[in-house]
Amino acid sequence: MKPSFRLSDSLRRRLGLVVLLPATCLGAIAIPTHLQNAQAQTGDGRAITIRSDVQEADRTTEVITARGNVQIDYPARQIQATAAQAQFFNRERRIVLSGNVYVLQNGNSMRGETITYLIDEGRFIALPKSNRQVESTYILSDPDSPGSPSATSPKPR
């Protein structure tokens, strides 16, 4: 079974020697700091780019874990995110971001301690730190608000 996540070509070339190790030695592969730029594939073939200080990819569980200054870019859905840690669960098709998480999508934003993104549903689930709250900012289209194009232009009769 071919895993549906993929690493960049340069990263695969650099990890080529690791692949020669017996599978029992691999478990989770820790990727050195200077190689931290992986791309995970979603089912529709659109890439999610993950940048961080440290990343691990486990072929058995198909989980990619990124830790330290995590940045995620998912252009197909106009999502950008930052967190202390991110885990991409390929089989479950979800991404769990934790530690001071900030997500931006189409001008809307969300902050929380843990935010889970369900890829197939396009849905975020946000949880706060203990005794705190989640914060979201949404851009609403309001045709009657001052300054909006339809509010300043004459209405048809």
DSSP file with accessible surface (Angstrom, degrees, kcal/mol):
  #  RESIDUE AA STRUCTURE BP1 BP2  ACC     N-H-->O    O-->H-N    N-H-->O    O-->H-N    TCO  KAPPA ALPHA  PHI   PSI    X-CA   Y-CA   Z-CA
    1    1 A M              0   0  210      0, 0.0     0, 0.0     0, 0.0     0, 0.0   0.000 360.0 360.0 360.0 124.1    0.0    0.0    0.0
    2    2 A K        -     0   0  191      1,-0.1     2,-0.0     2,-0.0     0, 0.0  -0.646 360.0-121.0 -82.3 126.5    1.5    3.3   -1.1
    3    3 A P        -     0   0   48      0, 0.0    -1,-0.1     0, 0.0    56,-0.0  -0.375  12.6-138.7 -65.7 148.9    1.2    6.0    1.6
    4    4 A S  S    S+     0   0   55     37,-0.1    37,-0.4    58,-0.0     2,-0.3   0.353  78.1  83.2 -95.0   5.6   -0.7    9.1    0.5
    5    5 A F        -     0   0   19     35,-0.2     2,-0.3    42,-0.0    35,-0.2  -0.788  62.1-166.1-100.4 154.2    1.7   11.6    2.1
    6    6 A R  E     -A   39   0A  86     33,-0.9    33,-0.6    -2,-0.3     2,-0.3  -0.996  13.5-140.7-140.1 149.1    4.8   12.7    0.3
    7    7 A L  E     -A   38   0A  22     -2,-0.3    31,-0.1    31,-0.2     5,-0.1  -0.700  42.6 -85.4-100.3 158.2    8.0   14.5    1.2
    8    8 A S     >  -     0   0   26     29,-0.5     4,-2.6    -2,-0.3     5,-0.2  -0.192  40.6-111.6 -60.3 155.4    9.7   17.0   -1.1
    9    9 A D  H  > S+     0   0   89      1,-0.2     4,-2.3     2,-0.2     5,-0.2   0.908 117.8  49.8 -56.8 -44.6   12.1   15.5   -3.7
   10   10 A S  H  > S+     0   0   47      1,-0.2     4,-2.2     2,-0.2    -1,-0.2   0.903 111.1  49.9 -64.6 -36.3   15.2   17.0   -2.0
   11   11 A L  H  > S+     0   0    2      1,-0.2     4,-2.0     2,-0.2    -2,-0.2   0.922 109.9  50.3 -68.6 -40.8   14.1   15.7    1.3
   12   12 A R  H  < S+     0   0  109     -4,-2.6     4,-0.5     1,-0.2    -1,-0.2   0.910 110.6  49.9 -62.2 -41.5   13.5   12.2   -0.1
   13   13 A R  H >< S+     0   0  178     -4,-2.3     3,-1.0     1,-0.2     4,-0.3   0.933 111.8  47.8 -62.6 -42.4   17.0   12.3   -1.7
   14   14 A R  H 3< S+     0   0  147     -4,-2.2     3,-0.4     1,-0.3    -1,-0.2   0.818 113.5  47.8 -68.7 -30.1   18.6   13.3    1.6
   15   15 A L  T >X S+     0   0   17     -4,-2.0     4,-1.5     1,-0.2     3,-0.9   0.456  81.3 104.8 -88.2   1.1   16.7   10.6    3.5
   16   16 A G  H <> S+     0   0   32     -3,-1.0     4,-0.7    -4,-0.5    -1,-0.2   0.852  77.1  52.7 -51.6 -39.8   17.7    8.0    0.9
   17   17 A L  H >4 S+     0   0  140     -3,-0.4     3,-0.7    -4,-0.3     4,-0.4   0.867 104.1  57.0 -67.2 -33.1   20.3    6.4    3.2
   18   18 A V  H X4 S+     0   0   42     -3,-0.9     3,-1.8     1,-0.2    -1,-0.2   0.894  98.3  60.9 -65.2 -36.8   17.7    6.1    6.0
   19   19 A V  H 3< S+     0   0   88     -4,-1.5    -1,-0.2     1,-0.3    -2,-0.2   0.793  94.0  65.1 -62.8 -24.6   15.4    4.0    3.8
   20   20 A L  T << S+     0   0  140     -4,-0.7    -1,-0.3    -3,-0.7    -2,-0.2   0.674  82.2  97.7 -74.2 -14.2   18.2    1.4    3.5
   21   21 A L  S <  S-     0   0   89     -3,-1.8     5,-0.1    -4,-0.4    -3,-0.0  -0.382  93.3 -89.3 -70.0 151.6   17.9    0.6    7.2
   22   22 A P    >>  -     0   0   78      0, 0.0     3,-1.9     0, 0.0     4,-0.5  -0.314  36.0-118.2 -59.3 145.1   15.8   -2.4    8.1
   23   23 A A  H >> S+     0   0   74      1,-0.3     3,-1.1     2,-0.2     4,-0.9   0.810 112.1  64.8 -57.8 -29.0   12.2   -1.5    8.6
   24   24 A T  H 34 S+     0   0  135      1,-0.3    -1,-0.3     2,-0.2    -3,-0.0   0.753 100.7  52.0 -68.4 -19.7   12.4   -2.6   12.3
   25   25 A C  H <4 S+     0   0   85     -3,-1.9    -1,-0.3     1,-0.1    -2,-0.2   0.606  99.0  67.8 -87.7 -13.0   14.9    0.2   13.0
   26   26 A L  H <<  +     0   0   18     -3,-1.1     2,-0.4    -4,-0.5    -2,-0.2   0.956  49.2 139.8 -80.6 -52.8   12.7    2.9   11.5
   27   27 A G  S  < S-     0   0   44     -4,-0.9    33,-0.4     2,-0.1     2,-0.4  -0.185  85.5   0.0  46.7 -98.6    9.7    3.3   13.8
   28   28 A A  S    S-     0   0   50     -2,-0.4     2,-0.6    -3,-0.2    30,-0.2  -0.960  76.4-141.3-117.4 135.4    9.6    7.1   13.6
   29   29 A I  E     -B   57   0A  31     28,-1.6    28,-1.2    -2,-0.4     2,-0.5  -0.853   9.5-149.2 -98.2 122.0   12.2    9.0   11.5
   30   30 A A  E     -B   56   0A  67     -2,-0.6    26,-0.2    26,-0.2    24,-0.0  -0.788  12.7-147.3 -89.6 128.9   13.5   12.2   13.0
   31   31 A I  E     -B   55   0A   6     24,-2.9    24,-0.8    -2,-0.5     5,-0.1  -0.845  22.0-110.3-100.2 129.1   14.4   14.7   10.3
   32   32 A P    >   -     0   0   60      0, 0.0     3,-2.1     0, 0.0     4,-0.1  -0.138  30.0-108.2 -57.2 154.0   17.3   17.1   11.0
   33   33 A T  G >  S+     0   0   95      1,-0.3     3,-1.5     2,-0.2    19,-0.1   0.841 115.4  57.7 -53.9 -41.1   16.5   20.8   11.5
   34   34 A H  G 3  S+     0   0  143      1,-0.3    -1,-0.3     2,-0.0    20,-0.1   0.570 105.3  52.8 -74.2  -1.0   17.9   22.0    8.2
   35   35 A L  G <  S+     0   0   15     -3,-2.1     2,-1.9    18,-0.2    -1,-0.3   0.190  71.8 132.7-112.4  14.8   15.6   19.6    6.3
   36   36 A Q    <   +     0   0   16     -3,-1.5    16,-0.6    17,-0.1     2,-0.2  -0.438  33.3  98.5 -79.9  80.0   12.3   20.8    7.8
   37   37 A N  E     + C   0  51A  63     -2,-1.9   -29,-0.5    14,-0.2     2,-0.3  -0.604  45.0 169.0-158.2  90.5   10.0   21.3    4.9
   38   38 A A  E     -AC   7  50A   0     12,-2.1    12,-2.9    -2,-0.2     2,-0.5  -0.759  22.4-148.4-106.1 154.3    7.6   18.4    4.2
   39   39 A Q  E     -AC   6  49A  48    -33,-0.6   -33,-0.9    -2,-0.3     2,-0.4  -0.990   9.3-162.4-121.5 127.5    4.6   18.2    2.0
   40   40 A A  E     - C   0  48A   0      8,-2.4     8,-2.3    -2,-0.5     2,-0.4  -0.890  16.4-133.1-106.3 139.5    1.7   16.0    2.9
   41   41 A Q  E     - C   0  47A  35     -2,-0.4     2,-0.2   -37,-0.4     6,-0.2  -0.756  10.0-149.7 -93.4 135.5   -0.8   15.0    0.2
   42   42 A T    >   -     0   0    4      4,-1.6     3,-2.1    -2,-0.4    48,-0.0  -0.522  39.3 -96.6 -88.3 169.4   -4.5   15.3    0.7
   43   43 A G  T 3  S+     0   0   62      1,-0.3    -1,-0.1    -2,-0.2    -2,-0.0   0.778 123.3  58.7 -60.5 -27.7   -6.7   12.8   -1.2
   44   44 A D  T 3  S-     0   0   75      2,-0.1    -1,-0.3     1,-0.0     3,-0.1   0.378 118.4-108.2 -86.9   8.6   -7.5   15.3   -3.9
   45   45 A G  S <  S+     0   0   50     -3,-2.1     2,-0.4     1,-0.3    -2,-0.1   0.581  74.8 134.8  82.7   8.3   -3.7   15.7   -4.7
   46   46 A R        -     0   0  128      1,-0.0    -4,-1.6    28,-0.0    -1,-0.3  -0.797  52.1-123.9 -95.0 134.9   -3.3   19.2   -3.3
   47   47 A A  E     -C   41   0A  25     -2,-0.4     2,-0.5    -6,-0.2    29,-0.4  -0.457  13.8-157.4 -84.5 145.3   -0.3   19.7   -1.1
   48   48 A I  E     -C   40   0A   1     -8,-2.3    -8,-2.4    -2,-0.2     2,-0.5  -0.991  17.8-148.3-111.9 122.5   -0.1   20.9    2.5
   49   49 A T  E     -CD  39  73A  14     24,-2.9    24,-2.5    -2,-0.5     2,-0.5  -0.821  12.5-168.2 -96.8 130.3    3.4   22.4    3.3
   50   50 A I  E     -CD  38  72A   5    -12,-2.9   -12,-2.1    -2,-0.5     2,-0.4  -0.977   4.8-176.5-120.4 124.1    4.6   22.0    6.8
   51   51 A R  E     +CD  37  71A  97     20,-2.9    20,-2.8    -2,-0.5     2,-0.3  -0.959  20.4 135.6-118.7 139.5    7.6   23.8    8.1
   52   52 A S        -     0   0   10    -16,-0.6    17,-0.2    -2,-0.4    16,-0.2  -0.971  62.4 -98.7-166.3 175.2    9.0   23.4   11.7
   53   53 A D  S    S+     0   0   65     15,-2.5     2,-0.3    14,-0.6    15,-0.2   0.883 107.6  13.9 -72.3 -39.7   12.2   22.9   13.7
   54   54 A V  E     - E   0  67A  47     13,-2.1    13,-3.0    14,-0.2     2,-0.3  -0.997  67.2-175.0-139.5 140.4   11.8   19.1   13.9
   55   55 A Q  E     -BE  31  66A   1    -24,-0.8   -24,-2.9    -2,-0.3     2,-0.4  -0.994   5.5-166.7-136.1 146.5    9.6   16.6   12.0
   56   56 A E  E     -BE  30  65A  51      9,-2.8     9,-2.9    -2,-0.3     2,-0.5  -0.993   3.2-164.3-128.6 137.9    9.0   12.9   12.3
   57   57 A A  E     -BE  29  64A   8    -28,-1.2   -28,-1.6    -2,-0.4     2,-0.7  -0.990   3.6-162.3-123.6 122.4    7.2   10.7    9.8
   58   58 A D  E  >> - E   0  63A  36      5,-2.5     4,-1.7    -2,-0.5     5,-1.1  -0.914   3.8-167.3-106.9 111.1    6.0    7.3   10.8
   59   59 A R  T  45S+     0   0  126     -2,-0.7    -1,-0.1   -32,-0.4   -31,-0.1   0.828  85.5  55.3 -66.2 -33.8    5.4    5.1    7.8
   60   60 A T  T  45S+     0   0  105    -33,-0.4    -1,-0.2     1,-0.2   -32,-0.1   0.950 121.7  25.7 -66.8 -49.1    3.5    2.5    9.9
   61   61 A T  T  45S-     0   0   59      2,-0.1    30,-0.4    29,-0.0    -1,-0.2   0.586  99.1-131.5 -90.7 -10.9    0.9    4.8   11.4
   62   62 A E  T  <5 +     0   0   14     -4,-1.7    28,-2.0     1,-0.2     2,-0.4   0.902  58.3 141.7  57.4  45.3    1.1    7.4    8.5
   63   63 A V  E   < -EF  58  89A  18     -5,-1.1    -5,-2.5    26,-0.2     2,-0.5  -0.966  38.6-160.2-118.7 131.1    1.4   10.2   11.0
   64   64 A I  E     -EF  57  88A   3     24,-1.9    24,-2.9    -2,-0.4     2,-0.5  -0.954   9.7-166.0-107.5 126.8    3.7   13.2   10.5
   65   65 A T  E     -EF  56  87A  14     -9,-2.9    -9,-2.8    -2,-0.5     2,-0.4  -0.963   3.8-172.1-114.9 128.0    4.5   15.1   13.7
   66   66 A A  E     -EF  55  86A   1     20,-3.1    20,-2.6    -2,-0.5     2,-0.4  -0.969   6.0-174.0-119.4 133.8    6.1   18.6   13.5
   67   67 A R  E     +EF  54  85A  90    -13,-3.0   -13,-2.1    -2,-0.4   -14,-0.6  -0.987  44.4  29.1-131.9 142.2    7.4   20.4   16.5
   68   68 A G  E    S+     0   0A  24     16,-3.1   -15,-2.5    -2,-0.4   -14,-0.2   0.746 118.5   1.3  83.6 112.9    8.7   23.9   17.2
   69   69 A N  E    S-     0   0A 116    -17,-0.2     2,-0.2     1,-0.2    15,-0.2   0.891  84.5-167.0  50.8  48.8    7.7   27.0   15.2
   70   70 A V  E     - F   0  83A   1     13,-1.9    13,-1.6   -18,-0.1     2,-0.4  -0.468  11.6-176.4 -73.1 133.6    5.3   25.1   13.1
   71   71 A Q  E     -DF  51  82A 100    -20,-2.8   -20,-2.9    11,-0.2     2,-0.4  -1.000   3.8-167.4-129.9 130.4    4.0   26.8   10.0
   72   72 A I  E     -DF  50  81A  11      9,-2.8     9,-2.1    -2,-0.4     2,-0.4  -0.968   5.0-173.1-121.6 136.0    1.4   25.2    7.7
   73   73 A D  E     +DF  49  80A  49    -24,-2.5   -24,-2.9    -2,-0.4     7,-0.2  -0.989   9.5 171.3-129.3 120.6    0.4   26.4    4.3
   74   74 A Y  E > > + F   0  79A   2      5,-3.0     5,-2.1    -2,-0.4     3,-1.3  -0.752   4.5 177.5-127.7  79.7   -2.6   24.8    2.5
   75   75 A P  G > 5S+     0   0   77      0, 0.0     3,-1.2     0, 0.0    -1,-0.1   0.819  72.7  67.3 -59.2 -32.4   -3.1   27.0   -0.6
   76   76 A A  G 3 5S+     0   0   42    -29,-0.4   -28,-0.1     1,-0.3    -2,-0.0   0.830 116.5  27.3 -59.9 -29.9   -6.0   24.9   -2.0
   77   77 A R  G < 5S-     0   0   59     -3,-1.3    -1,-0.3     2,-0.1    29,-0.0   0.197 110.3-117.4-115.0  12.8   -8.2   25.9    0.9
   78   78 A Q  T < 5 +     0   0  122     -3,-1.2    28,-1.0    -4,-0.3     2,-0.5   0.881  62.9 151.0  52.4  46.3   -6.5   29.2    1.6
   79   79 A I  E   < +FG  74 105A   8     -5,-2.1    -5,-3.0    26,-0.2     2,-0.4  -0.920  22.2 174.3-112.0 132.4   -5.4   28.1    5.1
   80   80 A Q  E     +FG  73 104A 106     24,-2.5    24,-3.3    -2,-0.5     2,-0.3  -0.987  12.2 173.4-129.0 141.6   -2.3   29.3    6.9
   81   81 A A  E     -FG  72 103A   7     -9,-2.1    -9,-2.8    -2,-0.4     2,-0.3  -0.993  19.2-161.6-148.6 153.2   -1.6   28.3   10.5
   82   82 A T  E     +FG  71 102A  65     20,-2.4    20,-2.3    -2,-0.3     2,-0.3  -0.969  24.2 145.6-131.6 150.2    1.1   28.5   13.2
   83   83 A A  E     -F   70   0A  10    -13,-1.6   -13,-1.9    -2,-0.3    16,-0.2  -0.972  56.0-109.3-166.9 170.5    1.5   26.4   16.3
   84   84 A A  E    S+     0   0A  53     15,-1.5   -16,-3.1    14,-1.1     2,-0.3   0.823 104.3  10.2 -78.5 -32.9    4.0   24.8   18.7
   85   85 A Q  E     -FH  67  98A  55     13,-2.2    13,-2.8   -18,-0.2     2,-0.3  -0.996  62.6-172.1-146.9 148.3    3.2   21.3   17.4
   86   86 A A  E     -FH  66  97A   3    -20,-2.6   -20,-3.1    -2,-0.3     2,-0.4  -0.998   4.5-165.0-139.9 140.7    1.2   19.8   14.5
   87   87 A Q  E     -FH  65  96A  53      9,-2.1     9,-2.7    -2,-0.3     2,-0.7  -0.995   6.9-157.4-126.5 126.1    0.2   16.2   13.8
   88   88 A F  E     -FH  64  95A   2    -24,-2.9   -24,-1.9    -2,-0.4     2,-1.0  -0.907   5.8-163.5-103.1 109.3   -1.1   15.2   10.4
   89   89 A F  E  >> -FH  63  94A  30      5,-2.9     5,-1.8    -2,-0.7     4,-1.0  -0.825   6.2-174.2 -95.2  97.2   -3.0   11.9   10.7
   90   90 A N  T  45S+     0   0    6    -28,-2.0     3,-0.4    -2,-1.0    -1,-0.2   0.908  79.0  49.4 -63.9 -44.5   -3.2   10.7    7.1
   91   91 A R  T  45S+     0   0  147    -30,-0.4    -1,-0.2   -29,-0.4   -29,-0.1   0.896 118.9  38.6 -63.6 -40.8   -5.5    7.7    7.7
   92   92 A E  T  45S-     0   0  105      2,-0.1    -1,-0.2    27,-0.0    -2,-0.2   0.543 105.3-132.5 -85.3  -9.3   -8.1    9.8    9.7
   93   93 A R  T  <5 +     0   0   45     -4,-1.0    26,-1.6    -3,-0.4    27,-0.6   0.942  63.0 119.6  54.9  55.2   -7.6   12.8    7.4
   94   94 A R  E   < -HI  89 118A  77     -5,-1.8    -5,-2.9    24,-0.2     2,-0.4  -0.982  52.8-146.7-144.9 156.0   -7.2   15.3   10.2
   95   95 A I  E     -HI  88 117A   9     22,-2.2    22,-3.2    -2,-0.3     2,-0.6  -0.994  10.5-159.5-124.0 128.0   -4.6   17.7   11.4
   96   96 A V  E     -HI  87 116A  24     -9,-2.7    -9,-2.1    -2,-0.4     2,-0.4  -0.948   8.8-170.4-111.3 116.0   -4.2   18.5   15.2
   97   97 A L  E     +HI  86 115A   5     18,-3.0    18,-2.4    -2,-0.6     2,-0.3  -0.876   9.9 178.6-103.8 136.7   -2.5   21.7   16.0
   98   98 A S  E     +HI  85 114A  30    -13,-2.8   -13,-2.2    -2,-0.4   -14,-1.1  -0.985  38.7  45.8-141.7 152.6   -1.5   22.4   19.6
   99   99 A G  E    S-     0   0A  14     14,-2.4   -15,-1.5    -2,-0.3   -14,-0.2   0.876 120.5 -15.1  84.6  94.5    0.2   25.2   21.6
  100  100 A N  E    S-     0   0A 123    -17,-0.2     2,-0.2     1,-0.2    13,-0.2   0.932  87.8-164.9  51.0  59.1   -0.7   28.8   20.9
  101  101 A V  E     - I   0 112A   0     11,-2.3    11,-1.6    -4,-0.1     2,-0.4  -0.535  16.5-176.9 -83.4 137.2   -2.5   27.9   17.7
  102  102 A Y  E     -GI  82 111A  63    -20,-2.3   -20,-2.4    -2,-0.2     2,-0.4  -0.996   3.0-174.3-132.8 125.4   -3.4   30.6   15.1
  103  103 A V  E     -GI  81 110A   4      7,-2.5     7,-2.0    -2,-0.4     2,-0.4  -0.981   3.7-169.9-122.9 135.2   -5.3   29.7   11.9
  104  104 A L  E     +GI  80 109A  51    -24,-3.3   -24,-2.5    -2,-0.4     2,-0.3  -0.990  11.5 166.3-125.4 127.7   -6.1   32.1    9.1
  105  105 A Q  E >  S-GI  79 108A  47      3,-3.0     3,-2.4    -2,-0.4   -26,-0.2  -0.930  72.1 -23.5-144.4 118.1   -8.5   31.2    6.3
  106  106 A N  T 3  S-     0   0   92    -28,-1.0    33,-0.2    -2,-0.3     3,-0.1   0.852 125.7 -51.0  52.3  38.2  -10.0   33.7    3.8
  107  107 A G  T 3  S+     0   0   40      1,-0.3    -1,-0.3    31,-0.1     2,-0.3   0.273 116.8 114.1  85.1 -14.8   -9.4   36.6    6.2
  108  108 A N  E <   -I  105   0A  45     -3,-2.4    -3,-3.0    30,-0.1     2,-0.3  -0.683  48.9-165.6 -86.6 145.4  -11.2   34.7    9.1
  109  109 A S  E     -IJ 104 137A  17     28,-2.8    28,-2.6    -2,-0.3     2,-0.3  -0.923  14.5-167.5-135.0 159.7   -9.0   33.7   12.0
  110  110 A M  E     -IJ 103 136A  24     -7,-2.0    -7,-2.5    -2,-0.3     2,-0.4  -0.994   2.6-167.8-146.1 137.0   -9.1   31.5   15.0
  111  111 A R  E     +IJ 102 135A 108     24,-3.1    24,-2.1    -2,-0.3     2,-0.3  -0.980  26.0 128.3-125.4 141.5   -6.9   31.2   18.1
  112  112 A G  E     -I  101   0A  13    -11,-1.6   -11,-2.3    -2,-0.4     3,-0.2  -0.973  62.7-102.6-172.6 175.6   -6.9   28.4   20.7
  113  113 A E  E    S+     0   0A  55     14,-1.5   -14,-2.4     1,-0.3     2,-0.4   0.874 109.4  17.1 -79.9 -38.6   -4.7   26.0   22.6
  114  114 A T  E     +IK  98 127A  40     13,-2.2    13,-3.1   -16,-0.2     2,-0.4  -0.991  67.4 179.7-137.0 127.5   -5.7   23.0   20.4
  115  115 A I  E     -IK  97 126A   0    -18,-2.4   -18,-3.0    -2,-0.4     2,-0.5  -0.996   9.9-160.5-129.3 126.0   -7.4   23.2   17.0
  116  116 A T  E     -IK  96 125A  26      9,-2.9     9,-2.6    -2,-0.4     2,-0.6  -0.910   4.1-156.9-105.4 132.6   -8.3   20.2   15.0
  117  117 A Y  E     -IK  95 124A   7    -22,-3.2   -22,-2.2    -2,-0.5     2,-0.9  -0.949   4.7-154.0-111.6 117.8   -8.9   20.5   11.3
  118  118 A L  E  >> -IK  94 123A  30      5,-3.0     4,-1.6    -2,-0.6     5,-1.5  -0.826  10.4-160.7 -90.9 105.7  -11.1   17.7    9.7
  119  119 A I  T  45S+     0   0    0    -26,-1.6     3,-0.4    -2,-0.9    -1,-0.2   0.914  83.7  46.3 -59.5 -51.0   -9.9   17.8    6.1
  120  120 A D  T  45S+     0   0  109    -27,-0.6    -1,-0.2     1,-0.2   -26,-0.1   0.831 120.1  40.3 -66.1 -30.3  -12.8   16.0    4.4
  121  121 A E  T  45S-     0   0  124     -3,-0.2    -1,-0.2     2,-0.1    -2,-0.2   0.610  98.8-134.6 -90.5 -16.6  -15.4   18.1    6.2
  122  122 A G  T  <5 +     0   0   37     -4,-1.6     2,-0.4    -3,-0.4    -3,-0.2   0.859  59.3 140.7  63.8  36.2  -13.4   21.4    6.0
  123  123 A R  E   < -K  118   0A 120     -5,-1.5    -5,-3.0     2,-0.0     2,-0.4  -0.896  43.8-150.7-121.7 139.4  -14.3   21.9    9.7
  124  124 A F  E     -K  117   0A  44     -2,-0.4     2,-0.5    -7,-0.2    -7,-0.2  -0.867   4.2-165.6-104.6 141.6  -12.2   23.3   12.6
  125  125 A I  E     -K  116   0A  66     -9,-2.6    -9,-2.9    -2,-0.4     2,-0.4  -0.989  14.6-165.7-125.0 117.9  -12.7   22.3   16.2
  126  126 A A  E     -K  115   0A  27     -2,-0.5   -11,-0.2   -11,-0.2     8,-0.1  -0.884   9.4-173.2-113.2 137.2  -11.1   24.6   18.7
  127  127 A L  E     -K  114   0A  97    -13,-3.1   -13,-2.2    -2,-0.4   -14,-1.5  -0.980  15.9-139.0-124.6 141.1  -10.4   24.1   22.4
  128  128 A P        -     0   0   53      0, 0.0     6,-0.1     0, 0.0     3,-0.1  -0.354  28.9 -90.5 -89.8 172.1   -9.0   26.7   24.8
  129  129 A K  S >  S-     0   0  104      4,-0.3     3,-1.8     1,-0.2   -16,-0.0  -0.361  70.3 -67.7 -65.9 163.1   -6.4   26.4   27.6
  130  130 A S  T 3  S+     0   0  104      1,-0.3    -1,-0.2    -2,-0.1     3,-0.1  -0.289 123.5   5.7 -57.0 134.2   -7.9   25.6   31.0
  131  131 A N  T 3  S+     0   0  165      1,-0.2    -1,-0.3    -3,-0.1     2,-0.2   0.751 116.2  97.7  61.2  26.1  -10.1   28.5   32.3
  132  132 A R    <   -     0   0  171     -3,-1.8     2,-0.3     0, 0.0    -1,-0.2  -0.680  65.7-121.7-125.7-173.4   -9.6   30.4   29.0
  133  133 A Q        -     0   0  178     -2,-0.2     2,-0.3    -3,-0.1    -4,-0.3  -0.890  17.4-114.5-130.7 161.4  -11.6   30.9   25.8
  134  134 A V        -     0   0   50     -2,-0.3     2,-0.4    -8,-0.1   -22,-0.2  -0.694  30.7-147.6 -88.0 146.3  -11.2   30.3   22.1
  135  135 A E  E     +J  111   0A 111    -24,-2.1   -24,-3.1    -2,-0.3     2,-0.4  -0.973  18.1 176.8-121.5 131.2  -11.1   33.5   20.0
  136  136 A S  E     -J  110   0A  47     -2,-0.4     2,-0.4   -26,-0.2   -26,-0.2  -0.985  13.0-163.0-130.4 144.3  -12.5   33.7   16.4
  137  137 A T  E     -J  109   0A  71    -28,-2.6   -28,-2.8    -2,-0.4     2,-0.4  -0.994  13.9-172.8-126.5 122.8  -12.7   36.7   14.1
  138  138 A Y        -     0   0  135     -2,-0.4     2,-0.7   -30,-0.2   -30,-0.1  -0.931  21.9-136.3-119.2 140.4  -15.0   36.4   11.0
  139  139 A I        -     0   0  118     -2,-0.4     2,-0.4   -33,-0.2   -31,-0.1  -0.854  27.8-163.5 -93.4 116.3  -15.5   38.7    8.1
  140  140 A L        -     0   0  146     -2,-0.7     2,-0.6     2,-0.0    -2,-0.0  -0.820  16.9-131.4-102.6 141.4  -19.2   39.0    7.5
  141  141 A S        +     0   0  118     -2,-0.4    -2,-0.0     7,-0.0     7,-0.0  -0.816  29.8 175.3 -91.2 121.9  -20.7   40.4    4.3
  142  142 A D    >   -     0   0   83     -2,-0.6     3,-1.7     1,-0.1     9,-0.1  -0.916  18.6-165.3-129.9 102.9  -23.4   42.9    5.2
  143  143 A P  T 3  S+     0   0   73      0, 0.0    -1,-0.1     0, 0.0     5,-0.1   0.722  89.7  52.3 -63.5 -18.7  -24.9   44.7    2.2
  144  144 A D  T 3  S+     0   0  112      7,-0.1     3,-0.1     2,-0.1    -2,-0.0   0.445  82.8 111.4 -97.0  -0.1  -26.4   47.3    4.5
  145  145 A S  S X  S-     0   0   38     -3,-1.7     3,-1.6     1,-0.1     6,-0.3  -0.460  79.8 -97.7 -75.7 146.8  -23.3   48.3    6.3
  146  146 A P  T 3  S+     0   0  128      0, 0.0    -1,-0.1     0, 0.0    -2,-0.1  -0.365 107.8  21.2 -61.2 137.6  -21.8   51.8    5.7
  147  147 A G  T 3  S+     0   0   65      1,-0.3    -2,-0.1     2,-0.1    -3,-0.0   0.278  88.4 126.5  90.1 -14.1  -19.0   51.7    3.2
  148  148 A S  S X> S-     0   0   19     -3,-1.6     4,-1.7    -6,-0.1     3,-0.7  -0.537  71.5-116.0 -75.8 148.8  -20.0   48.4    1.5
  149  149 A P  H 3> S+     0   0  107      0, 0.0     4,-1.3     0, 0.0     3,-0.1   0.886 114.2  46.4 -54.0 -41.3  -20.3   48.7   -2.3
  150  150 A S  H 34 S+     0   0   52      1,-0.2    -6,-0.1     2,-0.2    -2,-0.0   0.794 109.1  55.5 -75.4 -24.7  -24.1   47.9   -2.3
  151  151 A A  H <4 S+     0   0   37     -3,-0.7    -1,-0.2    -6,-0.3     4,-0.1   0.823 113.5  40.2 -76.4 -28.8  -24.8   50.3    0.6
  152  152 A T  H  < S+     0   0  104     -4,-1.7    -2,-0.2    -3,-0.1    -1,-0.2   0.670 103.6  78.0 -93.4 -18.3  -23.3   53.3   -1.2
  153  153 A S  S  < S-     0   0   57     -4,-1.3    -5,-0.0    -5,-0.3     2,-0.0  -0.627  94.5 -94.8 -91.0 151.2  -24.6   52.5   -4.7
  154  154 A P        -     0   0  125      0, 0.0    -1,-0.1     0, 0.0    -2,-0.1  -0.343  38.5-123.2 -64.4 144.5  -28.2   53.3   -5.6
  155  155 A K        -     0   0  133     -4,-0.1    -4,-0.0     1,-0.1    -5,-0.0  -0.676  30.5-102.8 -87.5 143.1  -30.6   50.4   -5.2
  156  156 A P              0   0  132      0, 0.0    -1,-0.1     0, 0.0     0, 0.0  -0.331 360.0 360.0 -64.1 146.8  -32.6   49.3   -8.2
  157  157 A R              0   0  292     -3,-0.0     0, 0.0     0, 0.0     0, 0.0  -0.684 360.0 360.0-102.1 360.0  -36.3   50.5   -8.3
